[in-house]
Amino acid sequence: MRRRTFLTGLLTLAACGALPASFAHAAIRGDSSTEGQPFSLEWLRETAQRLARESYIPPADARPPWLAAMDYDDYQALNNFRAERSLWGGGELPFQARFFHLGLYFHHPVSLYEVADGIAHPIHFSSDLYKYGPKVKDRIPEQVGDLGFAGFRVNSRADWDRDMFAFLGASYFRAVGASKQYGLSARGLAIDTGMDRPEEFPAFRAFWLERPAPTATALTLHALLDGPSATGAYRFVVTPGEVTIMQVEARLFPRRPIERLGIAPMTSMFQCGENDRRIADDYRPEIHDSDGLALWTGTGEWIWRPILNPHYIRVNSFLDDNPRGFGLLQRDREFAHYQDDAAFYHKRPSLWVEPLGHWGRGTVQLIELPTADETFDNIVAFWNPAQAAEPGREMAFDYRLYWGARPPVRSTVAEVVATRLGSGGMPGQKLTEPMRKFVIDFQGGPLAQLPQDAKVQAVATASRGEIRDVVARPIKESDLWRCHFDLVAGGSQPVDLRCYLRDAHGALSETWLYQWSPLPGTPG
C-alpha cells in the first residue's frame, strides 16, 4: 500500500459532470465525450445498482508508451499544473479544483464532470493545463490527445496554494485540518483487507463536482465506485475549517458475497514510537502518522489502543453495537518527540469517524502490517458490519469524517498520552524469570482535579500470564498520572492487556488495551 507518493508535490485541476443511464459504461470507461447531460443523486444510485448486476470490466492501462516510461522524478516534473487554469479559478467562487496527471502508479483515467444547474459537463484533458518541466518537456509529443486525469485536488478561498483535500488512486482520498499537513488516508471501501488472499481495491471511476455558489461554505461532490465485488454511489459534502468535515453518504451494491467488508476505512503508517522501538537506527525518536486507535463504543466506553509495527500481520476485532465513533489519531503533537522538520509528523491530522443513523452490530477491525519503510501504509482500521454483504442487497452507510488535530468529541475521563515498554523488575536487579514492564501515562479528566495524595487504583488484567506490582501514582511537577506493572507470561502466544484508573466513585480514565507478542530471546 504505497501512499506518500500519491500526493506529495503534485498540482492539478478537476471538475465533474454526468451521464444518463445509457451512458453509465462510458463514465466508468473514462469516456467524457458526451456533453451536457442531466445529473441527479438518484440517477447515480440507480447506475451503481445496474452495474452491480453486470460483469465487472477491469480498466485498461491508458498510458501511452512515452508516459509509461517515466519514473517518479519525471512524474513530478509532469505535474506542474497551471494554477490560473483551475476550475472555478479567478477567486469569485469559494473553491477551486485542479487535476492530477495520468502516469506513474496511476494508469487508469477517471471521468470528471462539473455539475451546474443540474446539468453535467465533462472536463477534458489538455496538455496546456500543465507547465511541463525541462526534465520531461522534450519527451512529450506535440499532439498528446485527451489522456484523461488520474484524480483531482480542491483548494478553498482560505488558501489557494495548499490543498484542502484530494482524491487520487483507487478509492483513496486525503484531507487536511488547520495545519495544512497531509497524513493518513481514507478510502471509499475496503474489501478482504488483512486476509490470506490478495486484498481487493475497488476504485472511484467517475466524479461529479457541483459548482459552488459564491457564498457557499461547503463543496458537494459525487462518485461512482466500481470493483470486482461491489459498486457504489457516494455523496461527499466537504466543509473546510480548523477541522475539515466530510459528510459521506454511501450506497453499496455487492456483485458477489464479500467475506470482510470495510466501511469508512482509514489507512495510516506506524514505523516506530515510544511503545515500539525495534527500528532504532534513526535519529528521529518516533516515525508515524498515527499513534493509536480510539473507540467510543455504543455503551459509552472510551478505549485507547496504541498501534505498533508488528513482526507479522495482526488482525484485532472490537465487537460493538451502534458505535458512537472511532478513529486513527495522532495524539502526540510535540515536535521534540519526532525531530522531523521535513515530514512534520507532529502536525499530521487525526481522522475520526462519526456514524450517522443505525449501524447495528459489527466490529471495528484494526489491521497492523510489518513495515521497514515509512513511505508504506501498514495500519488499516474500518467498520465491519455483522450484516452479510450479498448480491441483490443494497447497503447504506452515512457518516462524518473529521480531519484535524483532535476529534470533535472528547471523553470526560482521563486519556492515555503515552505507552512505554521495557525490561521488567527493579532497575539494577537481575531477572530470575521472563518479565516485561508496561508504563502508561494518563492525563486530563477528573485526574486533573485530584490532589497528589488521592487514592487512585490501577485495574490491570491479562488474557494469560500473571500481572505483578501494579502501581498508580502522580508524576511530580506535572499533570500526569502514571500506571506501571510487570507481566510474566511465558510461551509465544500474544497476550491481550487491559488497564484503567479508578477511585471509590468509579472510572477516572479511558480503557487502555494492548496486544503484546513475546519474542524469542527477549526478557519477557
C-alpha positions in Angstrom: 0.0 0.0 0.0 2.3 2.7 -1.2 0.9 6.1 -0.4 3.1 9.0 0.4 3.9 9.3 -3.3 0.2 9.8 -4.1 0.0 13.5 -3.4 3.4 14.9 -2.5 4.4 17.8 -4.8 1.6 17.3 -7.3 -0.6 20.1 -8.7 -3.7 19.8 -10.9 -7.3 20.8 -11.8 -10.6 19.0 -11.6 -14.3 19.1 -12.3 -17.2 16.8 -12.9 -20.4 16.2 -14.8 -22.9 13.4 -15.5 -24.5 10.9 -17.8 -28.0 9.5 -18.2 -28.5 5.7 -17.6 -27.4 4.8 -21.2 -24.0 6.4 -20.6 -23.1 4.5 -17.4 -20.5 2.4 -19.1 -19.0 5.5 -20.8 -18.5 7.0 -17.4 -16.5 4.1 -15.9 -14.5 3.7 -19.2 -13.3 7.3 -18.9 -15.2 8.4 -22.0 -16.3 12.0 -21.4 -17.3 12.8 -25.0 -21.0 13.3 -24.2 -21.7 16.9 -23.4 -24.4 18.4 -21.1 -26.4 15.6 -19.6 -28.8 15.8 -16.6 -27.4 14.5 -13.3 -29.0 13.5 -10.0 -28.1 11.5 -6.9 -30.9 9.1 -7.7 -29.5 8.5 -11.2 -26.1 7.8 -9.7 -27.6 5.3 -7.2 -29.6 3.5 -10.0 -26.5 3.4 -12.2 -24.4 1.8 -9.4 -27.2 -0.7 -8.8 -27.4 -1.5 -12.5 -23.7 -2.0 -12.8 -23.7 -4.5 -9.9 -25.9 -6.8 -11.9 -23.4 -6.8 -14.8 -20.0 -8.4 -15.0 -17.0 -6.4 -13.9 -15.0 -4.9 -16.7 -11.4 -4.1 -15.5 -10.0 -0.8 -16.8 -7.1 -0.9 -19.3 -3.8 0.9 -18.8 -4.4 4.1 -20.6 -0.8 5.4 -20.6 0.9 5.8 -24.0 4.5 4.4 -24.2 6.1 7.8 -23.6 4.2 8.3 -20.4 4.6 4.7 -19.1 8.4 5.0 -19.4 8.5 7.9 -16.9 9.8 7.4 -13.4 9.0 9.1 -10.1 11.1 12.2 -10.7 9.7 12.5 -14.2 6.2 12.4 -12.9 6.9 15.3 -10.5 8.1 17.4 -13.5 5.0 16.3 -15.4 2.6 17.6 -12.7 3.2 21.3 -12.7 -0.4 22.3 -13.1 -1.1 25.9 -14.1 -3.0 27.3 -11.1 -4.5 30.0 -13.3 -6.3 27.3 -15.2 -8.1 25.9 -12.1 -11.7 25.0 -12.4 -13.6 27.9 -10.9 -10.4 30.0 -10.9 -10.4 33.7 -10.6 -11.4 34.0 -6.9 -15.1 34.7 -7.4 -16.1 31.3 -6.1 -15.0 29.9 -2.7 -13.4 26.7 -4.1 -11.0 25.8 -6.9 -10.3 22.3 -8.4 -7.2 21.1 -10.2 -6.3 17.9 -12.0 -3.7 15.2 -11.3 -1.8 14.0 -14.5 -2.1 10.4 -15.5 1.2 8.4 -15.0 3.5 6.6 -12.6 1.2 4.5 -10.3 -2.0 5.9 -11.8 -2.7 4.0 -15.0 -6.5 4.4 -15.3 -8.2 7.8 -16.0 -11.2 8.8 -14.0 -14.1 10.6 -15.7 -14.5 14.1 -14.3 -17.6 16.4 -14.6 -18.8 19.7 -13.4 -22.5 19.9 -12.5 -24.2 23.3 -12.9 -28.0 23.8 -12.6 -28.5 20.0 -12.7 -26.5 19.5 -15.9 -23.2 17.7 -16.0 -20.4 18.8 -18.3 -17.3 16.7 -18.9 -13.9 18.2 -18.2 -11.3 17.4 -20.9 -7.6 16.9 -20.6 -5.3 19.3 -22.3 -1.5 19.5 -22.1 -1.9 23.3 -22.0 -3.1 22.8 -18.4 0.4 21.9 -17.3 3.8 23.6 -17.3 6.0 20.7 -18.0 9.4 20.8 -16.5 12.6 20.7 -18.6 13.3 17.1 -17.5 10.3 15.8 -19.4 9.3 18.6 -21.8 11.2 17.3 -24.8 9.8 13.8 -24.4 6.2 14.8 -24.7 4.7 14.5 -28.2 3.4 17.7 -29.8 -0.1 16.1 -30.1 -0.9 14.4 -26.8 -4.6 13.9 -27.2 -7.2 13.6 -24.4 -5.4 11.4 -21.9 -7.9 12.0 -19.1 -6.9 12.6 -15.5 -5.8 10.5 -12.6 -7.7 12.5 -9.9 -8.1 15.9 -8.5 -7.5 18.2 -5.6 -9.5 21.1 -4.2 -8.4 24.4 -2.6 -10.5 26.8 -0.7 -10.5 30.6 -0.5 -8.6 30.4 2.8 -5.6 29.1 0.9 -5.4 29.0 -2.9 -1.9 27.4 -2.8 -2.3 24.5 -0.3 -4.8 21.6 -0.7 -7.9 21.2 1.3 -8.5 17.6 0.1 -7.6 15.4 -2.8 -8.8 12.1 -4.5 -6.2 10.1 -6.2 -5.7 6.3 -6.8 -8.3 3.6 -6.4 -10.8 4.9 -3.8 -8.2 6.8 -1.7 -8.6 10.4 -0.6 -7.0 12.7 2.0 -7.8 16.0 3.7 -6.0 18.4 6.0 -7.0 20.4 9.0 -5.7 23.7 10.3 -2.0 22.5 10.0 -2.5 22.1 6.2 -0.4 18.9 6.6 -1.4 15.7 4.8 -1.1 12.4 6.7 -3.2 9.3 6.8 -5.7 8.5 4.0 -9.3 7.4 3.9 -10.9 5.1 1.3 -14.3 4.6 -0.1 -14.4 0.9 0.6 -12.1 -1.9 1.8 -12.6 -5.5 0.7 -10.8 -8.5 2.2 -8.1 -6.5 4.0 -5.6 -8.5 6.0 -6.8 -11.9 4.8 -4.8 -14.8 3.4 -5.5 -13.7 -0.1 -4.9 -10.5 -2.1 -6.8 -7.5 -1.0 -9.3 -6.0 -3.5 -9.1 -2.3 -4.3 -12.3 -1.0 -5.8 -11.9 2.3 -7.5 -13.8 5.6 -7.9 -14.2 5.6 -11.7 -16.1 8.9 -12.1 -16.7 12.1 -10.2 -19.3 14.8 -10.4 -18.4 18.2 -8.7 -21.2 20.6 -8.1 -20.3 24.2 -9.0 -20.5 26.1 -5.6 -22.4 29.3 -5.1 -20.4 32.5 -4.4 -21.5 32.3 -0.7 -21.1 28.5 -0.3 -19.3 27.3 2.8 -19.2 23.6 1.6 -18.4 21.8 -1.6 -20.6 18.8 -2.8 -19.3 16.1 -5.0 -20.4 12.6 -6.1 -18.5 9.5 -7.0 -19.2 6.2 -8.7 -17.3 3.2 -7.3 -16.7 0.1 -9.3 -14.8 -3.2 -8.5 -14.9 -6.9 -9.0 -17.0 -7.5 -5.8 -19.1 -4.3 -5.5 -20.3 -1.0 -6.9 -21.3 2.1 -5.0 -22.8 5.6 -5.2 -21.2 8.2 -3.0 -22.1 11.8 -2.0 -19.5 13.9 -0.2 -20.2 17.3 1.4 -16.9 18.9 2.4 -16.7 21.8 4.8 -13.2 23.4 5.5 -12.1 25.0 8.7 -9.9 24.2 11.7 -11.2 20.7 11.2 -12.2 19.7 7.7 -15.5 17.8 7.8 -16.7 15.4 5.2 -20.3 14.2 5.4 -20.5 10.9 3.4 -23.5 9.0 2.1 -22.5 5.6 0.7 -24.9 3.3 -1.1 -23.3 -0.1 -1.8 -24.3 -2.9 -4.2 -22.4 -6.2 -3.9 -21.7 -8.2 -7.0 -20.9 -11.3 -5.1 -20.6 -12.3 -1.4 -17.9 -10.4 0.5 -16.3 -12.0 3.5 -14.7 -8.9 5.0 -16.3 -5.6 4.1 -14.6 -2.5 5.4 -16.8 0.6 5.9 -15.3 4.1 6.4 -11.8 2.6 6.1 -8.7 4.6 7.0 -5.1 3.8 6.2 -2.1 5.1 8.1 1.6 4.4 8.9 3.4 3.4 12.1 7.1 2.6 11.9 8.3 3.3 15.4 7.3 5.1 18.6 7.7 5.3 22.3 6.0 1.9 22.7 7.8 0.2 19.8 11.5 1.0 19.3 12.5 -2.0 17.2 13.6 0.3 14.4 16.0 2.4 16.4 18.8 3.2 13.8 17.3 6.6 13.0 18.0 10.0 14.6 14.2 10.5 14.9 12.7 9.0 18.1 9.3 8.4 16.5 8.1 7.9 12.9 4.3 7.6 12.5 1.2 9.3 11.1 -1.0 7.9 13.8 -0.2 6.5 17.3 -3.4 4.9 18.3 -7.0 3.7 17.6 -9.6 5.5 19.6 -13.1 3.9 20.2 -16.2 5.4 21.6 -18.5 2.4 22.0 -22.2 2.1 21.8 -22.3 1.7 25.5 -20.4 4.9 26.1 -17.0 3.4 27.0 -13.8 5.1 25.7 -11.0 2.9 24.6 -7.4 3.6 23.5 -5.4 1.0 21.6 -1.8 2.1 20.9 -0.7 0.8 17.5 2.7 -0.6 16.5 4.8 -2.1 13.8 4.4 -5.9 14.3 6.7 -8.7 13.2 3.7 -10.4 11.4 0.3 -9.4 10.2 -2.1 -8.9 13.2 -5.9 -8.5 13.0 -7.8 -7.4 16.0 -11.6 -7.0 16.2 -13.5 -4.9 18.7 -17.2 -6.0 18.9 -19.7 -3.2 19.2 -23.4 -2.3 18.6 -24.1 1.1 17.0 -20.6 2.6 17.7 -20.6 6.3 18.5 -17.2 6.9 16.9 -13.8 5.6 16.1 -10.6 6.8 14.5 -6.9 6.7 14.0 -5.4 9.6 16.0 -2.1 11.4 16.2 -2.3 12.3 19.9 1.4 13.2 20.3 1.7 16.7 18.9 5.2 17.5 20.3 7.9 18.2 17.7 10.6 17.1 20.1 9.2 13.6 20.1 9.7 13.3 16.3 12.6 15.7 15.5 11.5 15.7 11.8 11.4 19.2 10.2 10.6 17.8 6.8 7.8 15.3 7.3 6.3 17.2 10.2 4.8 14.1 11.9 3.7 16.2 14.8 1.3 18.1 12.5 -0.3 15.1 10.9 -4.1 15.1 11.2 -6.2 12.6 13.1 -9.2 11.1 11.4 -12.4 10.5 13.3 -15.5 8.6 12.0 -18.9 9.6 13.4 -21.5 7.0 12.3 -24.9 8.5 11.4 -28.1 6.5 11.8 -28.3 2.9 12.8 -25.2 0.9 12.0 -26.2 -2.1 14.1 -23.8 -4.8 15.2 -20.4 -5.4 13.9 -16.7 -4.9 14.7 -14.1 -2.2 14.4 -11.2 -4.0 12.9 -7.6 -3.0 13.2 -5.0 -4.5 10.8 -1.3 -4.0 11.6 1.3 -5.0 9.0 5.0 -5.1 9.4 7.0 -2.4 7.5 10.6 -1.2 7.3 9.7 1.8 5.1 7.9 4.9 6.3 6.5 5.5 2.7 4.2 2.5 3.0 1.0 2.4 4.9 0.9 -0.5 7.3 -2.1 0.3 9.5 -5.8 -0.1 8.5 -9.0 0.4 10.5 -12.6 0.2 9.5 -16.1 -0.9 10.5 -17.0 -4.5 9.5 -20.8 -4.9 9.7 -22.3 -8.1 11.0 -24.8 -7.9 8.2 -23.6 -10.1 5.3 -22.7 -8.4 2.0 -24.7 -10.3 -0.6 -25.6 -9.7 -4.2 -29.0 -8.0 -4.7 -28.9 -6.3 -1.2 -28.3 -2.6 -1.0 -26.3 -1.5 1.9 -26.5 2.1 3.2 -24.0 3.9 5.5 -23.9 7.5 6.4 -21.1 9.1 8.4 -19.0 12.1 9.0 -15.2 12.3 8.7 -13.3 14.8 10.8 -9.7 15.7 9.7 -7.8 17.7 12.3 -5.7 17.7 15.4 -8.4 16.4 17.7 -11.7 14.5 17.3 -14.9 16.6 17.6 -15.8 14.9 20.9 -13.7 14.4 24.0 -14.0 11.9 26.8 -14.9 13.2 30.2 -12.4 10.9 31.8 -8.5 11.0 31.5 -6.8 10.0 28.3 -3.8 7.8 27.6 -1.0 10.1 26.4 2.0 7.7 26.4 2.7 3.9 26.5 6.2 2.6 27.1 7.6 -0.9 27.4 10.9 -2.3 28.8 12.5 -5.0 30.8 10.5 -5.9 34.0 11.6 -6.0 37.6 13.6 -3.4 39.6 16.3 -1.5 37.8 19.7 -3.0 38.5 18.3 -6.3 39.6 18.9 -9.4 37.6 15.7 -11.1 36.3 15.1 -14.6 37.5 12.2 -15.2 35.1 11.0 -13.6 31.8 9.2 -10.4 32.7 8.1 -7.2 30.9 7.2 -3.8 32.3 4.4 -1.6 30.9 4.2 2.1 31.7 1.1 4.1 30.9 0.6 7.8 31.4 -2.8 9.3 31.8 -3.8 13.0 31.6 -6.9 15.2 32.0 -10.5 14.5 33.0 -11.1 14.1 36.8 -7.4 13.3 37.4 -6.6 17.0 36.8 -8.7 17.9 39.9 -7.3 15.3 42.3 -4.7 16.1 45.0 -1.4 14.3 44.8 -2.3 12.0 47.7 -5.6 10.9 46.2 -6.3 7.2 46.4 -6.3 6.1 42.8 -6.3 2.4 41.8 -5.0 0.9 38.6 -7.1 -2.1 37.4 -4.9 -4.2 35.1 -5.8 -7.6 33.6 -4.2 -10.0 31.1 -5.6 -12.8 28.9 -2.9 -15.1 30.2 0.1 -15.0 32.4 0.5 -13.0 35.7 0.4 -9.3 36.3 2.5 -8.1 39.3 3.3 -4.9 41.2 0.5 -2.7 39.8 1.1 0.9 40.8 -0.8 4.2 40.1 0.9 7.5 41.1 1.1 11.1 40.1 4.2 12.3 38.4 5.5 15.3 40.4 5.6 18.7 38.8 3.3 17.6 36.0 -0.4 16.9 35.5 0.2 13.3 34.6 -0.7 10.1 36.5 1.4 7.0 35.7 0.5 3.4 36.0 3.1 0.7 35.7 3.0 -3.1 36.1 5.1 -6.2 35.2 3.8 -9.1 33.1 5.1 -12.6 33.5 4.0 -14.7 30.6 6.0 -17.5 29.0 5.4 -19.0 25.6 5.0 -17.4 22.3 1.2 -16.6 22.1 0.1 -13.0 22.2 -1.2 -11.5 25.5 -4.2 -9.1 25.5 -3.8 -6.5 28.2 -6.4 -4.1 29.7 -5.9 -1.3 32.2 -7.8 1.8 33.5 -7.7 4.0 36.6 -10.5 4.3 39.1 -11.3 5.6 42.6 -14.1 4.8 45.0 -16.6 6.7 42.8 -15.8 4.8 39.5 -13.6 5.0 36.4 -11.2 8.0 36.1 -9.7 7.2 32.7 -10.5 5.6 29.4 -9.6 1.9 29.0 -6.1 1.1 27.6 -5.9 -2.0 25.5 -2.7 -3.6 24.2 -1.7 -6.8 22.5 1.9 -7.8 23.4 3.6 -10.6 21.5 6.6 -12.3 23.2 9.7 -12.7 21.0 12.3 -15.4 21.3 15.4 -14.1 23.2 13.7 -11.2 24.9 13.3 -10.9 28.7 9.6 -11.4 28.8 
